[in-house]
Amino acid sequence: MGSIELQQVRKSFGAVNIIKGVDLEIKNGEFVVFVGPSGCGKSTLLRLIAGLEDVTGGKVVIDGKDATDLGPAQRGLAMVFQSYALYPHMSVRNNIAFPLKMAKAPKDIIDAKVKRAAATLNLTDYLDRRPGQLSGGQRQRVAIGRAIVREPSAFLFDEPLSNLDAALRVQMRLEIGELHNALKTTMIYVTHDQVEAMTMADKIVVLDLGAIAQVGAPLDLYNRPDNLFVARFIGSPTMNIAKGPSAAKRGADSIGIRPEHTDISTTAGEWPGTVRIAEHLGSETFVYVDVDGVGPFTVRVDGEAPLHTDDRVFLNPREPRLHKFNAAGQRIAA
């Protein structure tokens, strides 16, 4: 089992409220990603679940039992940190086995679990090496292996890929996803990278200043953001936002349109503007446009668009894909 429920969980440091009454249900076997900008409280919330921080108020319920006052070792969870925290003088085998040895597990059980974890993570050929002889991605797999052998009810990942280069991050995203499919264990993953959130999660929890802005499946958040904060945060490049007459005539304070849902023309359209720069990437082109009286817009165009700096263009939003928001920044139902 690996269900986790937060009931009005709060965390304050002195007079500063970091987590502001979070209610959240995580089902057994789900891959849930906490995402948001720096300072939104996502790592603090993970540490409250792990028991590494004491809650100021509310309850943490794990598998139906109140775990609010339990220590980290009593919660049945395993955490993988941003830093690998491996023992440099120990072999990979002994690093993975360390929590079992501390628990005084029998040697045959330790050997079997280490062997199984190493096979799952493609580390079998590296068991006798030390961390200094491994790549960053391999060291991260060792840290994950050390968590696997504990057979936790849930894995907690705190920005585990932020120290890796771009290519390794993509590789490790795939490997962690495959690991979740193989183990079927609950995973909670913290990241500031919304691309990681979109590609890995069953369910995304978007946090804003210690409160939940929206919870949902990745494409639900992408296609139907509840508010301007989520609309701007989810999606890369970010959603274009327009105010003024264009919004008012559609009964909104502001409207949003994603770069791929905006058509660009050199002849006519709703929003005239000037190309600042066009990024030609081969399969697609990103065109950055200063729209007259509105501001900067980004347009994604398939293929090699013949546009260049200072070209005059016109933008047309695809009306069915427009998002409307009221003065409070909340979504207006269609």
Residue, then its C-alpha position, 0 to 999 in steps of 0.5 A: m500500500g502507498s496511499i497518502e492523504l494531507q488534511q489541512v497541512r500547514k507549516s510556519f517558520g515563526a510568523v512566516n506561513i510556508i504551507k497554507g492549509v493543503d488538502l491532497e489525496i494521493k492514491n496507491g501506485e500514483f506518480v504525483v509531481f509537485v511543481g512550481p517556481s522556487g519558493c512555492g513550498k514544494s520541497t517543504l511539503l515533501r519533507l512534511i510527508a517524509g517526516l523531516e519537518d514537523v507540521t504546524g497544523g493538520k494531519v499526514v495520513i499514510d495508508g489510512k493511519d495518522a502518521t503526523d507524529l511519527g518519525p521518518a523511519q516509522r513512516g515506511l517511505a524512502m527519499v531520494f535527494q537532489s544530492y546523491a549522498l553516497y558514501p565515497h569509500m563504499s562500493v556500489r554494492n555496499n551503498i545500496a545495502f547500507p539501509l538493510k545493514m543498518a536494519k540488521a537484515p540477514k545477509d542472504i536477504i541483503d544479497a538478494k535485494v541488492k542483486r534484484a535492485a541492481a538488475t532493475l537499475n542496470l547496475t549489475d556490472y558496477l556493483d564493485r565500483r565506487p561512486g567516484q568511478l560512475s557517471g552522474g546518472q549511474r550515481q543517481r541510480v545507486a541512490i534510487g537503488r538504496a531506496i528500492v531495497r527498503e521496499p517502501s510504500a512510497f518513494l519521495f524524489d526531491e529534484p533528483l535530476s537537477n544536477l545532471d546535464a540535459a541529455l542525462r535528464v532526459q534519459m533518467r526521466l525515462e528510467i524513472g518512468e520505467l521504474h514506476n511502471a515496473l514497481k507499481t509503487t507510489m511516487i511523489y516527485v518534486t521539480h521546478d521543471q514543468v517539462e518533467a512534470m508533464t512527461m512523468a506524472d499521472k497527476i500534477v500538483v501545481l503549487d503557488l506560494g504554499a497553496i495548491a493552484q490546481v491538481g489534475a492530469p498533465l493534459d487537463l492542466y494544459n488544456r483547461p488551466d483553472n487560473l492565470f498562474v497555471a496557464r502561464f506556468i504549464g506549457s513551454p513556451t508559456m501561454n500568451i496572455a492578452k488584455g484590453p479590447s481583444a479580451a473585453k469583446r470576448g467577455a473576459d478581463s484577459i484571454g490566453i492562447r498557446p503558441e501552437h494555437t496562434d496562426i501567423s500571416t503576412t497579410a491580415g489578422e487581428w493582432p498586427g506586430t513586428v517579429r523580434i526574432a525567429e528561431h529556426l529549429g528545423s522541424e519547427t520555428f518559434v517566432y517572437v512577435d511584439v504585438d502592437g498595443v498588446g505586448p510580446f507573443t510567441v508563435r510555434v510554426d511547423g517547419e521552416a517559417p520564412l520570417h525574419t527580424d523586423d518583418r511585419v506580421f498579423l496574428n490570429p488566435r484559433e477561437p475554440r482554443l482561447h482561454k478566458f479569465n476574469a479580473a481575479g485571474q480565474r478561468i471563465a467557464a465556456 
